[in-house]
């Protein structure tokens, strides 16, 4: 049975009450082009050390490859639009910059809870089977969201909405119900290349062509080893993720922080954490500080590594006493980063 506008409007109304700012519908089949693009990206090694892309690529290429019973995809977006300029701390060497999405509560928990509530409502009303996904499963949320009309994939590869800009968490519900799909959103990036031009490490080699191995978000979050030296200075004071390509998007002038889910409002202590304090964290203190935050999953060692790189870029010799204890760390990644940071500060003093 093909379900038309009535059920779609009912779903949109329920989704809005649950905190979603956008809801669209797409067919679960017919995504061969996106699957082919993904396979080429993996074959080129652009996923870096993110083995899960390769391990479950056969599921990720299309919704029906993951779940053959799926007929429709419901794409949902929740806003985390920031209250202030994410680039404002770029020149402050005494603090670490944390990506906007990680300054509040862990989005996995918030979005998934709302998705499950919507799913229960839908089953009670219409029946059928369904599955919900938030980022951690092999589903291509961005192409599905673009197909559903809630936005388009910008040149930075992230979803862009005319109403909400780039600050969106995405969730997908796959259902066995046959729901009439919406029209895809028009790509209105035009000739703008701000997101490509601003990237500090040159991770883009064209529109919608990103090499994760050069991306600061990948390097500070997913990458476990030493950060390649060529990227250390461009990282600046970013210690978890990077917002640059999102922050410069002109469509963000329409993004209203008042529409953001309150769960994602930045915690005061994560807006501009001081590097000196972060470099003093042990495992227990790290877990306590980042409880309920997505940052917790990278562990204290990766955070210390990131903070050492930021300290080396700070040109602030007062951080030397905070760096020196890490030279003797048994973890070679930490000790090497500490030596590099001291060398950079020595060079900055001499200059």
Legacy VTK file of the C-alpha trace (Angstrom):
# vtk DataFile Version 3.0
C-alpha trace
ASCII
DATASET POLYDATA
POINTS 351 float
0.000 0.000 0.000
1.390 3.389 -1.059
0.946 5.893 1.760
0.487 9.504 0.643
0.619 12.978 2.164
-1.656 12.231 5.130
0.722 9.869 6.889
3.712 11.981 5.889
2.275 15.077 7.530
1.388 13.080 10.629
4.975 11.794 10.841
6.377 15.304 10.359
4.163 16.671 13.121
5.202 13.919 15.524
8.866 14.364 14.578
8.699 18.095 15.286
7.247 17.421 18.732
10.200 15.108 19.408
12.739 17.823 18.587
13.496 17.264 14.917
13.632 20.360 12.702
13.312 18.518 9.386
11.757 15.288 8.139
11.729 13.874 4.621
10.991 10.642 2.789
12.962 8.652 0.225
12.782 5.266 -1.403
15.044 2.655 0.180
16.121 1.454 -3.281
17.825 3.113 -6.222
21.004 4.409 -4.574
23.540 2.641 -6.807
25.470 5.813 -7.650
26.134 6.605 -3.992
27.213 3.020 -3.358
29.637 3.180 -6.273
31.083 6.474 -5.010
31.611 4.935 -1.576
33.434 1.920 -3.003
35.765 4.154 -5.038
36.477 6.243 -1.917
37.411 3.115 0.031
39.456 1.646 -2.819
41.471 4.880 -2.925
42.241 4.466 0.789
40.634 7.796 1.660
38.954 6.301 4.728
42.329 6.044 6.464
42.291 3.687 9.433
38.489 3.643 9.760
38.284 -0.093 9.101
34.542 -0.269 9.679
33.910 1.430 6.341
35.658 -1.403 4.530
34.403 -4.187 6.787
30.730 -3.409 6.176
30.869 -1.688 2.821
28.648 -4.415 1.358
25.896 -3.286 3.751
26.592 0.433 3.446
26.204 0.688 -0.336
22.383 0.764 -0.149
19.619 0.516 2.490
18.262 -2.654 0.908
21.706 -4.237 1.054
21.582 -3.804 4.823
17.913 -4.754 5.187
16.187 -6.255 2.125
12.702 -5.653 3.574
13.180 -1.871 3.609
10.901 0.012 1.223
11.157 3.583 2.527
13.633 5.741 4.400
12.522 8.497 6.766
15.307 11.059 7.123
15.312 13.310 10.172
17.491 16.199 11.280
18.057 17.773 14.686
19.726 21.185 14.943
22.792 21.970 17.035
23.292 25.509 15.714
25.819 27.305 17.957
25.140 30.505 19.848
28.530 32.040 18.969
31.076 31.996 16.166
32.949 28.642 16.173
36.030 30.363 14.736
36.288 33.029 17.439
38.979 31.172 19.446
41.291 30.548 16.493
43.972 32.912 17.769
43.891 32.001 21.465
46.830 29.676 22.098
46.015 29.116 25.774
42.790 27.194 25.063
41.760 24.171 23.053
39.009 24.337 20.444
36.357 21.630 20.580
34.015 21.093 17.655
30.565 22.576 18.253
28.816 19.212 18.008
30.802 17.833 20.963
30.382 20.720 23.416
26.997 19.497 24.652
25.442 16.130 25.352
26.308 13.088 23.234
24.118 13.328 20.142
23.957 9.546 19.727
21.861 9.244 22.892
19.600 12.241 22.242
18.863 11.545 18.578
18.409 7.806 19.047
15.975 8.298 21.932
13.829 10.567 19.742
14.063 8.163 16.794
12.904 5.261 18.935
9.964 7.295 20.231
8.946 8.169 16.674
9.375 4.538 15.628
7.102 3.294 18.424
4.466 5.844 17.461
4.655 4.850 13.801
4.330 1.117 14.472
1.342 1.690 16.756
-0.352 3.810 14.076
0.603 2.073 10.822
2.183 -1.262 11.709
5.009 -2.625 9.591
8.624 -3.281 10.556
11.397 -0.732 10.957
14.955 -0.082 12.061
16.506 3.137 13.420
20.024 4.407 12.775
22.226 7.171 14.173
25.697 7.347 12.697
27.043 4.097 14.178
25.453 1.677 11.668
26.377 1.102 7.991
23.829 3.538 6.558
24.694 6.510 4.342
22.670 9.142 6.161
23.733 12.109 4.040
22.794 10.746 0.587
19.500 9.438 1.989
18.760 12.803 3.594
19.533 14.572 0.330
17.262 12.169 -1.551
14.499 12.917 0.954
14.655 16.651 0.278
15.662 17.925 3.722
18.915 19.302 2.336
21.691 18.660 -0.174
25.255 17.475 0.215
27.418 20.547 0.102
30.873 20.697 -1.415
32.251 19.875 2.050
30.266 16.567 1.829
27.989 17.475 4.754
24.272 18.127 4.494
23.189 21.751 4.003
19.666 23.031 4.634
18.239 26.317 3.370
16.509 26.745 6.746
19.071 25.336 9.187
22.454 25.599 7.523
25.049 22.905 8.160
24.522 22.375 11.888
22.459 19.188 11.732
22.566 15.764 13.324
20.966 13.156 11.071
18.941 10.063 11.868
17.345 7.485 9.588
14.361 5.195 10.022
14.108 2.370 7.492
10.628 0.932 7.267
8.831 -1.845 5.437
5.989 0.627 4.811
5.728 1.987 1.288
5.666 5.764 1.767
5.576 8.135 -1.187
9.052 9.714 -1.533
9.689 13.453 -1.531
11.634 15.231 -4.246
15.375 15.646 -3.661
16.560 19.090 -2.569
18.169 21.303 -5.196
21.906 21.844 -4.820
22.297 25.587 -4.309
26.007 25.796 -3.497
26.473 27.512 -6.837
30.024 28.686 -7.513
30.852 29.147 -3.812
33.996 27.305 -2.662
34.449 28.816 0.804
34.303 25.429 2.531
36.954 23.987 0.227
39.248 27.004 0.418
39.213 27.352 4.211
40.410 23.804 5.024
43.707 24.213 6.931
45.140 20.872 5.776
43.876 20.788 2.187
41.683 17.744 2.780
39.526 18.549 -0.268
40.780 18.014 -3.797
37.494 19.056 -5.343
33.819 19.465 -4.547
32.560 16.536 -2.467
35.995 14.910 -2.622
37.527 14.573 0.842
40.534 12.603 1.952
39.882 11.663 5.581
43.599 11.136 6.154
44.121 14.902 5.846
41.004 15.990 7.745
41.536 17.496 11.209
38.397 15.818 12.522
39.800 12.447 11.483
43.292 13.223 12.772
42.128 14.381 16.223
39.317 11.871 16.735
39.695 8.685 14.675
43.458 8.505 14.118
45.238 6.622 16.911
48.911 7.052 16.063
51.166 10.082 15.853
49.749 12.980 13.882
51.845 13.459 10.714
54.155 16.449 11.116
52.879 18.146 7.955
49.488 18.613 9.608
50.570 19.633 13.108
50.943 23.370 12.613
47.739 23.663 10.543
45.845 22.002 13.392
46.455 25.088 15.525
44.560 24.849 18.808
41.945 22.332 17.626
41.895 19.439 20.086
38.706 17.649 19.028
37.334 17.983 15.542
37.188 21.001 13.249
34.297 23.297 12.283
35.962 25.469 9.656
34.301 24.089 6.518
30.887 24.227 8.187
31.348 27.593 9.874
32.107 29.511 6.667
29.058 28.196 4.759
26.887 31.193 3.761
23.719 29.195 4.384
24.493 29.223 8.111
23.248 32.797 8.304
19.796 31.226 8.372
20.684 28.801 11.172
19.020 29.915 14.400
20.521 28.718 17.672
17.052 29.013 19.200
16.039 26.029 17.039
18.838 23.872 18.442
17.905 21.031 20.752
18.709 22.146 24.301
20.661 18.931 24.890
23.337 20.302 22.574
23.817 23.677 24.235
27.524 23.989 24.994
28.657 23.117 28.497
30.463 26.106 29.929
33.631 24.148 30.720
33.876 22.873 27.126
33.540 26.213 25.337
37.183 27.211 25.807
39.019 24.683 28.013
42.510 25.736 29.044
45.312 23.557 27.701
47.167 23.718 31.011
44.253 22.031 32.795
43.690 19.449 30.068
47.349 18.418 30.023
47.077 17.608 33.744
44.239 15.111 33.275
44.667 11.467 34.213
42.269 8.759 33.058
39.818 9.165 35.957
39.730 12.945 35.668
39.272 12.703 31.892
36.311 10.347 32.263
34.710 12.577 34.879
35.209 15.774 32.843
33.797 14.321 29.635
31.046 12.181 31.103
28.020 12.228 28.799
30.095 13.752 25.993
31.083 12.127 22.687
34.656 13.195 23.513
34.884 10.450 26.096
35.286 7.757 23.466
38.729 8.925 22.275
40.271 8.297 25.703
42.697 10.376 27.716
45.789 9.416 25.692
44.445 10.750 22.404
43.243 13.905 24.150
46.685 14.488 25.677
48.292 13.939 22.251
45.964 16.533 20.724
46.589 19.020 23.527
50.349 18.637 23.150
50.080 19.527 19.463
47.941 22.545 20.372
50.426 23.561 23.078
53.259 23.361 20.571
51.331 25.722 18.323
50.452 28.135 21.132
53.649 30.240 21.175
53.016 30.339 24.932
56.124 29.364 26.965
54.066 29.296 30.163
52.774 25.908 28.952
56.249 24.325 29.059
55.853 23.023 32.655
52.599 21.327 31.589
54.283 19.693 28.604
57.515 18.478 30.222
56.047 15.613 32.329
54.727 13.975 29.151
58.216 13.578 27.683
58.661 10.580 29.990
55.284 9.020 29.112
55.673 5.298 28.279
53.394 5.787 25.296
55.747 6.721 22.423
53.006 8.743 20.686
52.649 10.958 23.764
56.353 11.336 24.486
57.146 12.206 20.858
54.333 14.784 20.723
55.662 16.338 23.939
59.178 16.626 22.519
57.791 18.198 19.364
55.766 20.707 21.382
58.819 21.748 23.419
60.852 22.126 20.245
58.166 24.316 18.671
57.974 26.567 21.734
61.746 26.868 21.879
61.781 27.898 18.227
58.970 30.389 18.837
60.902 31.936 21.760
64.025 32.236 19.663
62.090 33.856 16.848
LINES 1 352
351 0 1 2 3 4 5 6 7 8 9 10 11 12 13 14 15 16 17 18 19 20 21 22 23 24 25 26 27 28 29 30 31 32 33 34 35 36 37 38 39 40 41 42 43 44 45 46 47 48 49 50 51 52 53 54 55 56 57 58 59 60 61 62 63 64 65 66 67 68 69 70 71 72 73 74 75 76 77 78 79 80 81 82 83 84 85 86 87 88 89 90 91 92 93 94 95 96 97 98 99 100 101 102 103 104 105 106 107 108 109 110 111 112 113 114 115 116 117 118 119 120 121 122 123 124 125 126 127 128 129 130 131 132 133 134 135 136 137 138 139 140 141 142 143 144 145 146 147 148 149 150 151 152 153 154 155 156 157 158 159 160 161 162 163 164 165 166 167 168 169 170 171 172 173 174 175 176 177 178 179 180 181 182 183 184 185 186 187 188 189 190 191 192 193 194 195 196 197 198 199 200 201 202 203 204 205 206 207 208 209 210 211 212 213 214 215 216 217 218 219 220 221 222 223 224 225 226 227 228 229 230 231 232 233 234 235 236 237 238 239 240 241 242 243 244 245 246 247 248 249 250 251 252 253 254 255 256 257 258 259 260 261 262 263 264 265 266 267 268 269 270 271 272 273 274 275 276 277 278 279 280 281 282 283 284 285 286 287 288 289 290 291 292 293 294 295 296 297 298 299 300 301 302 303 304 305 306 307 308 309 310 311 312 313 314 315 316 317 318 319 320 321 322 323 324 325 326 327 328 329 330 331 332 333 334 335 336 337 338 339 340 341 342 343 344 345 346 347 348 349 350
